[in-house]
Amino acid sequence: MEPAVTAQEANYARYASGVRDCIPLLDPAVAGDPSIYPPPEIIEKLEPAIPLSGARRFGRRSDLEPQAR
């Protein structure tokens, strides 16, 4: 994807882009917002999510469905 295009999208939607080359093109209010781009000390503490198995996903989805009384 083109950095200029993804920067426009991120500026409009106020979300982080996965295209690192667009960061210099972002509005300073977006690039400097710690809720959009967390500071390095927060990023160091993050852990990747572990994908759930099919059975586990099904269990979670069924937890949200209404239960018969």
N, C-alpha and C positions, 0 to 999 in steps of 0.2 A: 504494500500500500504506500501511497505517496505521503510523506510527512506533512506536507502542507494541507492535504485533505483531512488527514486524521487529526491534525491540530484544530482545524475548523470544527470538526465533529466534537472533539473533546471540549473546546471552548463553549460550544452551544449547549451540550448536554451536561457539562460540568462533571465529567468522569475521567478517570485515568485512561490513557491510551496505551496499548501494548507496543506501540511503535516509538522506541526511544529517541529516534531522530527528530520527532516532532516536538519534544520538550522545549527546545530553544524558541520554537515558534508559538508557544502557548501564551495566552494572556497571563500577565504576572499574577493576577488574582487567582487564576486556576493553578498555575504551576507552584505558587507559594502557599496553597491551601493544604494544611496537614491532614485534613480529612480526605483529600483526593490523592495527594502524594505524601505519604507519611515520611517523617525524617528517618535518617539511617539508623538511629538508635532504636526505633520502633521496628523497622524492617528486620533488624538482626534478631529480634525476639519471635518473629513469625515462624510458623511451621506449616509445611504443605498439608493440605487435606488428603486424607487417605480415601480412595474410592471405595464405596460400599459395594458389597456383593449384591447380586440380583435379589436374593432372599431378604437381605437386610433392607434394601430399598423398598421392597414390597411391604415389609413389616412397618416401616415408617409411614408409607402412604396409607396403609390400612388404619393406622393410629389416628389419622385425620378424618376418617369416614365416620358418619353418625352410627351409633350403636343402637340396636333394637333393645327395647326394654322388656 
